[in-house]
């Protein structure tokens, strides 16, 4: 999946950025935007489908989903590096996603989130393999939602660069760091709640 997406981006950049990808962004045709939105939705559907057949319990399935998502995201950039020699560094800017608005930011932002997703996902899968049922609390939910909103704002808040072909403002790394800290705190609390309150499930 990572190679397929990287190949598509290679073709799009050949069309819209023949001299090399750079900001400000160039306006895509409506047809290409619709196709890209459909492709992104289809990618998420494929990830969900893989997760659905990989686990038995909801949170176990979700863990497989975020692991797959993280691996896909990291190897997308690996393939772009192999094919195009880009990014030249983790601080190169990219357009990350289009739903519901363009997400923009340096490569290190999605890469660090993807790495965190892989680590947390594998730990949750490990809990289930040890016979525990993952038990996130309401506080865990609140912290996770808060972290997600903060990170999404860091990507979509600069509407001038995302929608109006302007140069991006400096990326607000403090928002990324704050969001990831909330994720880590939420997971630690959920982990402790799981280990202390749930009984190991009987293995099939």
PAPAVEX-662264 format. One record per residue: residue in three letters; x, y, z of N, C-alpha, C, O in turn. Coordinates in pm, 1 decimal. Layout:
<sites>
SITE;ALA;X;Y;Z;X;Y;Z;X;Y;Z;X;Y;Z $
...
</sites>
This chain:
<sites>
SITE;UNK;83.5;-120.6;0.0;0.0;0.0;0.0;86.8;125.5;0.0;55.4;223.6;-67.4 $
SITE;UNK;195.8;121.7;75.8;284.7;237.1;79.6;347.1;263.6;-57.3;358.4;378.6;-99.7 $
SITE;UNK;387.5;157.0;-125.9;445.9;171.9;-259.5;342.3;223.7;-358.5;373.1;309.0;-441.7 $
SITE;UNK;219.1;172.3;-350.0;113.1;218.6;-440.1;88.9;368.0;-421.2;80.0;442.5;-518.8 $
SITE;UNK;78.2;412.4;-295.1;53.7;554.4;-271.4;172.2;638.7;-316.9;154.1;745.3;-375.8 $
SITE;UNK;292.0;591.6;-290.1;409.6;666.8;-333.7;412.9;679.3;-485.9;447.6;784.9;-538.8 $
SITE;UNK;376.9;572.0;-556.2;375.4;576.6;-702.9;275.4;680.5;-752.9;304.0;754.7;-846.9 $
SITE;UNK;158.3;685.7;-690.0;56.7;783.8;-730.3;108.0;925.5;-708.4;87.2;1013.2;-792.3 $
SITE;UNK;175.0;947.9;-595.7;229.3;1080.8;-567.5;337.8;1116.9;-668.0;349.9;1232.9;-707.3 $
SITE;UNK;416.4;1018.9;-709.6;517.3;1045.3;-813.0;450.9;1097.5;-939.8;499.2;1193.2;-1000.4 $
SITE;UNK;340.5;1035.3;-980.2;269.6;1079.7;-1100.9;209.4;1218.4;-1081.6;217.1;1302.2;-1171.4 $
SITE;UNK;149.8;1243.3;-965.6;89.0;1374.6;-940.6;194.6;1484.8;-939.3;171.3;1594.4;-990.3 $
SITE;UNK;308.6;1455.8;-882.1;413.8;1557.4;-879.3;469.8;1582.5;-1019.1;509.2;1694.6;-1051.2 $
SITE;UNK;473.4;1478.4;-1102.0;519.0;1497.7;-1240.1;424.1;1590.1;-1314.8;466.2;1664.4;-1403.4 $
SITE;UNK;295.4;1585.6;-1279.0;195.6;1669.9;-1344.9;198.4;1812.6;-1291.0;200.9;1908.8;-1367.8 $
SITE;UNK;198.0;1825.7;-1156.9;180.3;1957.7;-1095.9;311.2;2023.0;-1051.0;317.6;2145.1;-1036.8 $
SITE;UNK;414.7;1943.1;-1028.8;541.9;1999.2;-982.0;657.7;1939.0;-1061.8;743.5;1872.0;-1004.5 $
SITE;UNK;661.0;1961.9;-1192.8;764.9;1899.7;-1276.0;906.4;1943.1;-1237.4;1002.9;1872.4;-1266.5 $
SITE;UNK;919.4;2057.7;-1172.6;1051.8;2105.2;-1132.2;1084.9;2067.2;-988.2;1187.9;2108.2;-934.6 $
SITE;UNK;997.1;1988.7;-925.9;1020.6;1947.7;-788.2;913.5;2001.7;-695.2;868.7;2115.3;-710.8 $
SITE;UNK;872.3;1920.6;-598.1;765.0;1960.4;-508.5;811.5;2071.2;-414.6;918.4;2062.8;-354.1 $
SITE;UNK;728.3;2176.1;-403.6;759.1;2287.0;-314.3;632.0;2366.4;-288.4;537.8;2362.0;-367.6 $
SITE;UNK;629.8;2437.8;-178.9;521.8;2531.0;-151.3;553.8;2663.6;-218.6;671.1;2694.9;-239.1 $
SITE;UNK;451.3;2743.2;-254.0;308.6;2723.4;-228.2;249.7;2611.2;-312.8;298.7;2580.3;-421.5 $
SITE;UNK;143.6;2551.2;-260.1;77.7;2442.6;-331.0;11.4;2493.3;-457.7;-32.7;2608.0;-464.8 $
SITE;UNK;5.1;2406.4;-557.5;-63.6;2439.1;-681.0;-203.3;2379.1;-679.0;-223.3;2268.5;-628.8 $
SITE;UNK;-297.8;2450.5;-732.4;-436.4;2405.1;-730.6;-455.3;2286.6;-823.9;-422.9;2293.5;-942.4 $
SITE;UNK;-507.8;2178.3;-769.4;-538.2;2061.0;-849.9;-672.2;2078.8;-918.8;-756.2;2156.4;-873.3 $
SITE;UNK;-692.1;2007.3;-1028.1;-822.5;2011.4;-1093.5;-926.2;1944.2;-1003.8;-892.9;1859.2;-921.2 $
SITE;UNK;-1051.2;1983.3;-1021.1;-1157.8;1925.8;-939.8;-1163.8;1774.2;-958.3;-1187.4;1700.5;-862.6 $
SITE;UNK;-1142.5;1728.6;-1079.9;-1146.5;1585.8;-1106.8;-1040.3;1511.5;-1027.8;-1067.7;1407.1;-968.6 $
SITE;UNK;-917.7;1565.7;-1027.0;-809.8;1501.5;-953.6;-833.9;1506.7;-803.2;-799.7;1412.3;-732.0 $
SITE;UNK;-892.2;1615.4;-754.1;-923.6;1625.5;-611.7;-1023.7;1517.7;-571.9;-1007.2;1451.9;-469.2 $
SITE;UNK;-1127.1;1499.7;-652.9;-1228.7;1398.0;-622.9;-1166.4;1258.6;-624.2;-1195.2;1175.8;-537.8 $
SITE;UNK;-1080.8;1233.8;-723.4;-1014.7;1103.0;-731.2;-926.9;1081.1;-608.8;-925.8;971.7;-552.2 $
SITE;UNK;-852.8;1184.5;-567.0;-765.3;1172.1;-450.6;-844.5;1148.8;-322.3;-804.2;1068.9;-237.8 $
SITE;UNK;-956.5;1218.0;-308.0;-1041.4;1197.0;-190.1;-1091.4;1052.9;-186.0;-1093.1;989.8;-80.2 $
SITE;UNK;-1131.9;1001.7;-301.2;-1176.7;863.0;-307.9;-1065.2;764.6;-277.4;-1086.9;664.6;-209.0 $
SITE;UNK;-946.7;792.7;-327.5;-832.5;704.0;-301.6;-797.1;702.9;-153.8;-768.7;597.2;-97.5 $
SITE;UNK;-798.6;819.9;-90.2;-766.1;825.9;52.0;-870.3;750.9;134.6;-835.7;679.1;228.4 $
SITE;UNK;-997.3;767.6;100.0;-1102.6;694.7;170.7;-1087.0;544.0;150.6;-1107.4;466.1;243.8 $
SITE;UNK;-1051.0;503.2;29.1;-1031.7;360.7;0.6;-914.0;304.2;79.2;-918.5;189.5;123.8 $
SITE;UNK;-809.5;383.4;96.3;-693.9;338.8;174.0;-734.0;310.8;318.1;-697.0;207.9;374.5 $
SITE;UNK;-809.7;402.6;377.4;-856.5;382.2;514.8;-944.0;257.8;522.5;-934.9;181.0;618.3 $
SITE;UNK;-1028.6;238.0;422.2;-1115.3;119.3;420.7;-1031.1;-7.9;418.0;-1063.3;-104.3;487.4 $
SITE;UNK;-924.6;-9.8;339.6;-838.5;-127.9;333.5;-771.3;-153.9;467.9;-761.6;-268.6;511.3 $
SITE;UNK;-724.6;-47.5;534.2;-662.4;-63.4;664.8;-762.8;-118.0;766.8;-729.7;-205.3;847.1 $
SITE;UNK;-885.0;-66.0;762.6;-989.8;-114.1;853.2;-1019.8;-260.9;825.2;-1039.3;-339.3;918.1 $
SITE;UNK;-1023.7;-298.2;696.7;-1053.4;-436.6;659.6;-946.1;-531.9;712.4;-977.9;-639.5;763.0 $
SITE;UNK;-820.3;-492.8;700.6;-711.8;-576.6;752.2;-723.4;-591.1;903.4;-707.6;-700.6;957.2 $
SITE;UNK;-751.3;-479.6;972.1;-764.3;-483.9;1117.6;-882.4;-570.1;1160.5;-875.2;-640.2;1261.5 $
SITE;UNK;-990.6;-564.9;1084.3;-1112.1;-637.3;1121.3;-1091.8;-788.0;1122.7;-1155.6;-859.1;1200.3 $
SITE;UNK;-1002.8;-836.9;1036.7;-981.0;-981.5;1031.3;-858.3;-1024.7;1111.9;-822.1;-1142.4;1112.8 $
SITE;UNK;-794.4;-928.3;1179.8;-669.8;-959.4;1250.4;-688.5;-981.7;1400.1;-603.8;-1043.6;1464.4 $
SITE;UNK;-798.4;-932.2;1455.9;-817.7;-945.8;1599.2;-956.6;-996.4;1631.4;-1043.4;-1003.4;1544.3 $
SITE;UNK;-977.5;-1032.6;1760.1;-1107.5;-1084.1;1803.4;-1190.2;-979.3;1876.2;-1313.2;-983.2;1871.5 $
SITE;UNK;-1124.0;-885.5;1943.8;-1192.0;-785.9;2024.8;-1174.2;-648.6;1962.9;-1080.9;-625.6;1885.9 $
SITE;UNK;-1265.9;-555.9;1997.6;-1264.8;-423.7;1933.9;-1130.0;-354.5;1948.2;-1071.6;-311.7;1848.7 $
SITE;UNK;-1079.3;-343.1;2072.6;-955.1;-269.5;2092.0;-835.5;-343.1;2033.8;-736.1;-280.9;1996.4 $
SITE;UNK;-844.9;-475.3;2026.0;-739.9;-550.6;1959.0;-740.4;-520.4;1809.6;-634.6;-503.6;1748.8 $
SITE;UNK;-858.0;-513.5;1751.3;-868.7;-477.0;1609.9;-816.7;-335.2;1587.4;-745.3;-308.8;1490.7 $
SITE;UNK;-853.7;-244.0;1678.6;-808.1;-105.7;1665.5;-656.2;-98.2;1674.5;-593.1;-20.1;1603.3 $
SITE;UNK;-597.8;-179.7;1762.4;-451.5;-182.8;1774.6;-386.0;-227.1;1644.4;-286.5;-168.8;1601.3 $
SITE;UNK;-442.2;-330.7;1581.6;-389.3;-373.4;1452.3;-404.5;-262.2;1348.4;-317.5;-243.8;1263.2 $
SITE;UNK;-515.0;-188.6;1356.1;-537.8;-79.1;1262.2;-428.5;27.4;1274.1;-371.4;69.1;1173.4 $
SITE;UNK;-399.0;71.6;1397.6;-301.0;179.4;1411.0;-159.7;130.7;1380.1;-76.1;208.5;1334.2 $
SITE;UNK;-132.4;2.6;1404.9;-1.4;-51.1;1365.6;11.7;-49.3;1213.7;113.0;-4.3;1160.1 $
SITE;UNK;-91.2;-98.2;1144.5;-88.8;-97.8;997.0;-78.4;44.4;943.5;-3.0;70.8;849.9 $
SITE;UNK;-154.4;135.5;1003.2;-152.4;275.2;959.1;-12.1;333.2;975.2;39.5;399.0;884.9 $
SITE;UNK;48.9;308.2;1090.6;181.8;362.3;1114.7;286.3;307.2;1019.7;369.1;381.9;967.8 $
SITE;UNK;282.9;175.7;996.6;379.1;113.8;904.2;359.0;168.4;763.4;455.5;201.1;694.3 $
SITE;UNK;232.7;178.0;721.4;201.5;232.1;588.9;256.7;373.7;574.5;319.1;405.4;473.2 $
SITE;UNK;234.3;459.3;674.6;274.5;599.1;665.8;426.3;612.5;658.5;477.6;690.4;578.1 $
SITE;UNK;497.6;538.4;740.5;644.0;547.8;740.9;702.3;496.9;609.6;791.6;559.4;552.4 $
SITE;UNK;651.5;382.8;561.7;707.7;326.9;439.2;665.1;404.7;315.1;729.3;393.2;210.7 $
SITE;UNK;559.9;482.4;324.2;526.1;575.3;215.6;642.3;671.1;192.1;681.9;694.7;78.0 $
SITE;UNK;696.5;726.0;299.9;809.9;817.8;285.7;937.8;743.4;248.2;1022.3;797.2;176.7 $
SITE;UNK;952.0;620.3;295.9;1067.9;540.5;255.6;1069.0;521.3;104.5;1173.0;537.1;40.5 $
SITE;UNK;953.2;487.2;47.1;946.0;465.7;-97.4;966.5;595.6;-175.4;1029.3;594.7;-281.4 $
SITE;UNK;914.1;707.9;-123.9;939.1;835.4;-191.5;1088.6;867.8;-190.0;1141.8;923.3;-286.2 $
SITE;UNK;1154.5;833.5;-81.9;1299.1;856.6;-74.9;1371.8;769.7;-176.5;1464.8;815.6;-242.8 $
SITE;UNK;1329.2;643.7;-188.9;1392.9;552.3;-284.4;1369.8;598.2;-427.4;1461.8;595.5;-509.1 $
SITE;UNK;1247.6;640.4;-458.3;1210.9;672.7;-596.6;1255.4;812.7;-637.0;1311.0;832.0;-745.1 $
SITE;UNK;1230.7;911.0;-549.1;1254.6;1050.6;-584.8;1373.5;1114.2;-513.2;1417.0;1223.7;-548.9 $
SITE;UNK;1425.4;1045.1;-412.3;1528.6;1108.1;-331.4;1471.8;1215.0;-240.3;1544.6;1301.0;-190.7 $
SITE;UNK;1341.6;1209.1;-218.5;1271.1;1307.0;-133.5;1198.1;1231.8;-24.8;1145.5;1124.1;-52.6 $
SITE;UNK;1191.6;1281.9;97.3;1239.8;1412.7;144.3;1390.6;1413.7;167.9;1451.7;1310.5;195.9 $
SITE;UNK;1448.4;1532.0;156.1;1591.6;1544.6;182.1;1619.5;1544.0;331.6;1729.7;1510.0;374.6 $
SITE;UNK;1519.3;1581.6;410.9;1530.3;1574.4;556.6;1390.7;1556.9;614.9;1291.0;1574.6;544.9 $
SITE;UNK;1383.6;1522.3;742.1;1254.8;1504.2;808.7;1181.0;1635.6;828.7;1065.1;1636.2;870.2 $
SITE;UNK;1246.8;1745.5;799.6;1184.5;1876.6;819.2;1131.0;1935.0;688.8;1083.5;2048.6;687.0 $
SITE;UNK;1138.1;1858.6;579.5;1074.8;1901.8;454.9;923.4;1903.4;472.3;867.0;1816.5;538.8 $
SITE;UNK;858.7;2001.5;413.0;713.5;2013.2;423.7;644.6;1924.6;321.0;696.7;1898.9;212.5 $
SITE;UNK;525.8;1878.9;358.7;448.4;1792.1;270.0;300.8;1821.1;289.3;259.8;1876.0;391.6 $
SITE;UNK;221.7;1783.9;190.3;77.2;1782.1;206.8;41.8;1639.8;248.7;67.8;1544.6;175.2 $
SITE;UNK;-17.0;1625.9;365.7;-29.9;1496.2;429.7;-159.6;1424.5;397.0;-162.2;1302.4;381.6 $
SITE;UNK;-267.0;1501.3;386.5;-399.0;1441.3;367.0;-491.9;1549.1;316.9;-460.7;1667.8;326.7 $
SITE;UNK;-605.9;1509.2;263.2;-700.2;1606.3;206.6;-835.6;1609.2;277.0;-914.3;1701.0;254.1 $
SITE;UNK;-864.6;1510.2;362.6;-996.2;1499.3;425.1;-989.5;1550.9;568.8;-904.2;1503.6;644.0 $
SITE;UNK;-1075.7;1646.7;612.5;-1174.5;1720.6;533.6;-1115.6;1845.0;468.4;-1174.7;1901.3;376.2 $
SITE;UNK;-996.9;1888.6;517.4;-921.9;1999.1;460.4;-778.9;1952.0;438.3;-737.6;1851.8;496.7 $
SITE;UNK;-702.8;2022.2;355.1;-562.9;1981.7;337.2;-485.0;1986.4;468.5;-490.5;2085.3;541.6 $
SITE;UNK;-412.4;1878.2;497.4;-323.4;1873.0;612.5;-182.7;1902.6;561.3;-138.2;1839.3;465.6 $
SITE;UNK;-112.4;1996.5;622.1;23.8;2027.1;580.3;113.9;2030.8;703.3;69.8;2063.8;813.4 $
SITE;UNK;239.5;1996.7;682.7;334.5;1999.3;792.4;464.3;1932.8;752.2;471.9;1872.4;645.2 $
SITE;UNK;566.3;1942.4;835.5;694.9;1876.2;806.5;682.0;1725.1;821.0;599.6;1676.6;898.5 $
SITE;UNK;762.2;1652.1;747.4;754.9;1506.5;745.3;772.5;1447.1;884.2;713.4;1343.5;914.6 $
SITE;UNK;852.3;1510.6;968.9;877.2;1456.5;1101.2;748.6;1445.7;1183.3;739.7;1361.7;1272.8 $
SITE;UNK;650.1;1528.7;1154.0;525.4;1525.2;1231.5;448.4;1394.9;1208.7;423.7;1322.3;1305.0 $
SITE;UNK;409.5;1362.6;1084.7;339.2;1235.3;1065.9;427.3;1114.8;1096.4;377.5;1011.5;1141.1 $
SITE;UNK;558.5;1127.2;1072.5;647.5;1013.8;1098.5;654.2;982.8;1247.9;653.1;866.1;1287.2 $
SITE;UNK;661.1;1085.9;1330.8;667.6;1063.3;1475.7;536.0;1008.3;1528.1;535.0;923.1;1616.9 $
SITE;UNK;424.6;1056.8;1473.5;293.3;1004.6;1512.8;280.4;858.8;1470.8;229.7;776.3;1546.8 $
SITE;UNK;325.9;827.1;1350.8;319.2;689.0;1302.1;401.3;596.2;1391.1;357.3;485.8;1423.0 $
SITE;UNK;520.5;640.5;1431.2;604.0;558.5;1519.3;534.3;535.2;1653.2;539.2;425.2;1708.2 $
SITE;UNK;469.4;639.6;1705.2;396.5;626.6;1831.8;278.7;530.8;1817.0;250.4;452.1;1907.3 $
SITE;UNK;210.4;537.5;1703.1;99.0;446.3;1677.4;145.7;301.1;1675.1;79.4;213.3;1730.3 $
SITE;UNK;258.7;276.0;1611.8;311.3;139.2;1604.0;344.2;87.6;1743.5;308.5;-24.9;1778.6 $
SITE;UNK;412.3;170.0;1823.0;452.3;127.5;1957.4;330.6;98.6;2044.2;322.9;-6.6;2107.7 $
SITE;UNK;234.4;192.7;2047.0;115.5;173.9;2129.7;33.8;55.1;2080.3;-14.9;-24.7;2160.5 $
SITE;UNK;18.7;43.4;1949.3;-57.6;-68.2;1894.5;1.6;-202.6;1930.9;-71.0;-294.5;1968.8 $
SITE;UNK;133.6;-215.1;1919.7;198.8;-341.9;1953.4;185.2;-373.9;2102.2;170.1;-490.2;2139.8 $
SITE;UNK;190.6;-271.1;2186.5;174.1;-293.5;2330.6;32.4;-341.4;2363.4;14.1;-429.5;2447.4 $
SITE;UNK;-67.4;-283.0;2296.6;-205.9;-327.1;2319.7;-223.8;-471.2;2271.1;-286.8;-552.5;2338.7 $
SITE;UNK;-168.6;-502.0;2154.9;-175.2;-639.8;2104.1;-108.0;-735.1;2202.3;-155.6;-846.4;2224.7 $
SITE;UNK;3.7;-690.1;2261.2;71.8;-771.0;2360.3;-13.8;-797.1;2483.0;-8.3;-905.5;2541.1 $
SITE;UNK;-93.8;-697.2;2523.0;-185.7;-717.6;2635.3;-284.6;-829.5;2604.8;-307.2;-918.2;2687.1 $
SITE;UNK;-342.9;-824.0;2486.2;-440.7;-926.9;2449.0;-374.8;-1064.0;2438.8;-434.4;-1164.5;2477.5 $
SITE;UNK;-253.4;-1068.6;2387.5;-183.2;-1197.0;2379.8;-151.5;-1253.4;2518.1;-133.0;-1373.9;2534.9 $
SITE;UNK;-145.6;-1162.7;2617.7;-121.2;-1206.6;2755.8;-251.2;-1236.3;2829.4;-249.0;-1274.5;2946.4 $
SITE;UNK;-364.3;-1219.2;2761.5;-492.0;-1253.4;2820.1;-566.7;-1139.4;2885.8;-666.0;-1162.6;2954.7 $
SITE;UNK;-520.8;-1015.3;2865.9;-588.1;-900.6;2925.7;-681.1;-833.7;2825.2;-656.4;-836.3;2704.6 $
SITE;UNK;-788.8;-773.4;2876.6;-879.4;-694.5;2793.1;-847.6;-546.8;2814.3;-857.1;-497.4;2926.7 $
SITE;UNK;-810.2;-476.3;2709.0;-772.3;-334.9;2718.7;-890.6;-253.8;2770.4;-1002.1;-268.5;2720.4 $
SITE;UNK;-867.3;-167.6;2871.0;-976.0;-95.3;2936.1;-946.9;54.4;2943.2;-904.3;102.4;3048.2 $
SITE;UNK;-968.3;129.7;2835.8;-952.1;275.4;2843.2;-1066.7;337.9;2923.0;-1182.0;296.9;2910.0 $
SITE;UNK;-1034.1;436.8;3005.0;-1133.8;504.5;3087.6;-1185.5;629.2;3017.5;-1140.0;664.3;2908.6 $
SITE;UNK;-1281.3;695.4;3081.4;-1332.6;820.6;3025.6;-1224.1;927.2;3019.9;-1218.6;1006.0;2925.5 $
SITE;UNK;-1138.6;929.4;3120.4;-1027.0;1023.4;3118.3;-933.9;994.1;3001.9;-884.2;1085.4;2936.1 $
SITE;UNK;-910.7;865.4;2977.0;-828.9;826.6;2862.2;-889.0;878.6;2732.5;-818.7;933.6;2647.8 $
SITE;UNK;-1020.9;860.5;2717.9;-1089.9;911.0;2599.6;-1072.3;1061.8;2586.1;-1042.1;1111.7;2477.7 $
SITE;UNK;-1091.0;1134.1;2695.9;-1082.2;1280.2;2691.9;-941.8;1325.7;2651.3;-926.8;1416.9;2570.0 $
SITE;UNK;-840.1;1262.5;2707.5;-702.8;1298.8;2673.5;-671.9;1267.3;2527.9;-605.2;1345.1;2459.7 $
SITE;UNK;-720.6;1152.5;2480.3;-694.4;1112.5;2342.0;-763.7;1206.2;2243.6;-704.0;1248.4;2144.5 $
SITE;UNK;-889.2;1238.5;2271.3;-962.1;1331.7;2184.2;-895.5;1468.9;2185.3;-881.2;1532.3;2080.7 $
SITE;UNK;-854.7;1515.0;2304.5;-786.8;1643.5;2313.3;-657.1;1645.4;2234.9;-629.1;1741.5;2163.3 $
SITE;UNK;-576.5;1538.8;2247.7;-452.4;1531.1;2172.0;-475.7;1529.6;2022.3;-401.9;1592.0;1946.0 $
SITE;UNK;-580.1;1456.9;1980.3;-611.9;1449.1;1837.6;-652.3;1585.1;1782.7;-606.9;1624.0;1675.1 $
SITE;UNK;-736.2;1657.4;1854.3;-780.7;1789.4;1808.9;-663.9;1886.1;1799.8;-655.6;1965.2;1705.8 $
SITE;UNK;-573.8;1880.2;1897.0;-456.7;1968.7;1894.8;-369.2;1939.9;1772.9;-326.1;2032.1;1703.6 $
SITE;UNK;-343.2;1812.1;1747.2;-257.6;1775.2;1634.2;-325.0;1808.6;1501.1;-260.0;1857.6;1408.9 $
SITE;UNK;-454.4;1782.1;1491.5;-525.4;1816.1;1368.0;-519.9;1966.6;1342.1;-504.6;2009.8;1227.9 $
SITE;UNK;-532.3;2045.1;1446.9;-523.8;2190.7;1428.8;-385.1;2231.5;1380.9;-371.0;2324.1;1301.1 $
SITE;UNK;-282.3;2161.7;1430.2;-146.4;2195.1;1385.5;-129.8;2169.9;1236.5;-49.9;2236.3;1170.4 $
SITE;UNK;-206.0;2073.1;1182.7;-198.2;2040.6;1039.9;-292.2;2125.3;953.7;-256.4;2163.4;842.3 $
SITE;UNK;-411.8;2154.8;1004.7;-514.4;2220.1;922.2;-538.9;2366.1;955.7;-618.0;2432.7;888.9 $
SITE;UNK;-471.2;2416.9;1059.3;-497.0;2553.8;1102.7;-449.9;2659.8;1005.5;-506.7;2768.9;1000.7 $
SITE;UNK;-346.6;2629.6;927.7;-292.2;2726.5;831.3;-370.5;2715.0;700.3;-322.5;2655.5;603.8 $
SITE;UNK;-489.9;2771.7;697.6;-575.0;2759.7;578.8;-521.3;2840.4;461.2;-552.6;2810.5;346.0 $
SITE;UNK;-440.7;2942.2;489.2;-382.7;3019.0;379.4;-294.5;2932.6;291.9;-303.2;2938.1;169.3 $
SITE;UNK;-208.5;2852.0;355.3;-120.9;2763.2;278.7;-196.1;2642.4;226.3;-165.5;2592.8;117.9 $
SITE;UNK;-295.0;2594.0;302.4;-366.3;2473.5;262.0;-468.4;2496.4;152.6;-491.7;2408.4;69.8 $
SITE;UNK;-530.1;2614.8;151.4;-641.3;2638.7;58.5;-619.1;2753.7;-38.4;-686.6;2760.4;-141.1 $
SITE;UNK;-526.7;2844.3;-9.0;-516.0;2966.6;-88.5;-378.2;2988.7;-148.6;-340.4;3102.0;-178.4 $
SITE;UNK;-303.0;2880.5;-166.5;-174.0;2885.2;-235.9;-77.5;2989.7;-178.0;-7.6;3058.4;-252.5 $
SITE;UNK;-74.6;3000.9;-46.1;19.5;3089.0;21.1;133.6;3006.2;80.6;121.1;2884.9;97.2 $
SITE;UNK;243.3;3071.9;112.0;352.6;3003.0;179.4;309.4;2970.2;322.0;243.0;3050.9;387.0 $
SITE;UNK;347.0;2851.7;370.7;303.0;2812.0;505.0;370.1;2893.8;614.3;484.6;2937.0;600.9 $
SITE;UNK;296.7;2913.8;721.9;354.6;2973.7;841.2;444.4;2870.9;909.1;430.6;2751.4;882.9 $
SITE;UNK;536.0;2914.0;995.6;620.4;2816.8;1066.8;534.3;2714.0;1140.1;434.8;2747.9;1204.2 $
SITE;UNK;574.8;2589.6;1129.0;496.1;2484.2;1193.2;505.4;2497.2;1344.7;611.9;2525.2;1399.7 $
SITE;UNK;391.9;2476.2;1411.2;386.5;2490.0;1556.5;417.1;2354.3;1620.8;327.1;2275.8;1650.9 $
SITE;UNK;544.8;2329.7;1640.5;587.8;2201.5;1696.2;534.4;2179.5;1837.0;514.2;2065.5;1878.9 $
SITE;UNK;511.7;2286.9;1909.2;462.5;2271.0;2046.3;325.1;2205.7;2048.4;290.9;2137.4;2144.9 $
SITE;UNK;245.9;2225.7;1943.7;115.8;2159.2;1936.0;133.5;2009.3;1913.0;64.9;1927.6;1974.5 $
SITE;UNK;225.8;1974.2;1824.0;254.9;1832.9;1798.9;303.3;1764.7;1926.4;256.6;1656.2;1961.2 $
SITE;UNK;396.9;1828.8;1995.5;451.7;1770.3;2117.9;343.0;1756.2;2224.0;334.3;1653.5;2291.2 $
SITE;UNK;259.6;1860.3;2239.0;152.0;1855.3;2337.9;54.9;1742.1;2307.0;13.8;1668.9;2397.2 $
SITE;UNK;18.1;1727.4;2180.4;-73.7;1620.8;2141.8;-16.2;1483.2;2167.5;-86.4;1394.8;2216.6 $
SITE;UNK;111.4;1463.6;2134.8;173.5;1332.9;2155.3;190.0;1301.8;2304.6;178.1;1186.3;2345.6 $
SITE;UNK;217.2;1404.0;2385.1;225.0;1382.2;2529.9;89.4;1337.9;2584.1;82.7;1248.7;2668.7 $
SITE;UNK;-17.9;1399.2;2536.3;-151.5;1357.4;2579.5;-178.5;1213.0;2539.5;-238.0;1137.4;2616.3 $
SITE;UNK;-135.3;1174.3;2419.8;-150.5;1034.4;2376.9;-76.6;939.7;2471.9;-131.0;837.5;2513.7 $
SITE;UNK;46.0;974.5;2504.9;126.8;887.3;2590.7;65.5;877.1;2729.5;55.2;767.7;2785.0 $
SITE;UNK;24.4;991.0;2786.2;-37.6;989.5;2918.5;-165.3;905.7;2915.6;-189.5;825.7;3006.1 $
SITE;UNK;-247.0;924.0;2811.5;-372.0;847.9;2799.4;-343.0;698.2;2794.2;-411.4;619.1;2859.2 $
SITE;UNK;-242.0;659.8;2717.2;-211.2;516.6;2706.5;-159.4;460.3;2838.2;-197.4;349.9;2877.2 $
SITE;UNK;-73.5;534.2;2906.8;-20.9;486.6;3035.0;-134.4;465.5;3134.8;-136.3;365.6;3206.7 $
SITE;UNK;-229.5;559.9;3139.3;-343.1;545.6;3230.4;-428.2;424.0;3192.2;-472.2;348.5;3278.9 $
SITE;UNK;-450.8;406.2;3061.7;-529.9;291.0;3017.4;-457.5;160.3;3047.2;-520.1;61.5;3085.8 $
SITE;UNK;-326.7;159.8;3029.4;-247.1;39.7;3058.4;-259.1;1.9;3205.7;-283.2;-114.1;3239.2 $
SITE;UNK;-242.2;100.4;3292.9;-252.0;73.2;3437.2;-391.8;26.2;3474.0;-408.3;-65.1;3554.8 $
SITE;UNK;-492.4;89.3;3414.1;-630.5;49.1;3442.2;-655.4;-94.5;3397.0;-726.2;-170.0;3463.6 $
SITE;UNK;-597.2;-131.0;3284.7;-613.3;-267.0;3230.3;-547.8;-370.5;3321.7;-610.4;-469.6;3359.3 $
SITE;UNK;-422.8;-346.9;3356.7;-347.2;-444.3;3434.0;-402.3;-458.4;3575.9;-402.4;-567.8;3632.3 $
SITE;UNK;-449.0;-347.1;3633.3;-493.5;-349.5;3772.2;-637.3;-398.5;3789.2;-671.9;-452.9;3894.1 $
SITE;UNK;-722.1;-379.6;3686.2;-864.0;-407.6;3704.4;-917.5;-524.1;3623.0;-1020.2;-581.2;3659.7 $
SITE;UNK;-852.5;-561.1;3515.2;-907.8;-668.4;3432.8;-840.2;-800.3;3463.2;-720.5;-806.1;3491.0 $
SITE;UNK;-917.7;-903.6;3457.4;-864.2;-1038.0;3475.5;-818.6;-1092.8;3340.4;-880.1;-1064.2;3237.7 $
SITE;UNK;-713.8;-1169.5;3340.5;-671.4;-1232.1;3213.4;-784.1;-1314.1;3153.8;-851.7;-1389.0;3224.3 $
SITE;UNK;-804.4;-1299.3;3021.2;-905.6;-1377.0;2952.6;-856.5;-1520.8;2934.7;-736.3;-1547.0;2928.5 $
SITE;UNK;-949.7;-1610.4;2926.9;-912.7;-1746.7;2896.4;-871.2;-1755.7;2750.1;-943.9;-1711.6;2661.0 $
SITE;UNK;-756.1;-1811.9;2726.9;-707.6;-1824.7;2590.0;-781.9;-1935.1;2517.9;-809.6;-2041.6;2573.0 $
SITE;UNK;-813.2;-1905.9;2392.1;-884.2;-2007.1;2312.6;-785.9;-2114.1;2267.7;-824.8;-2208.9;2199.4 $
</sites>
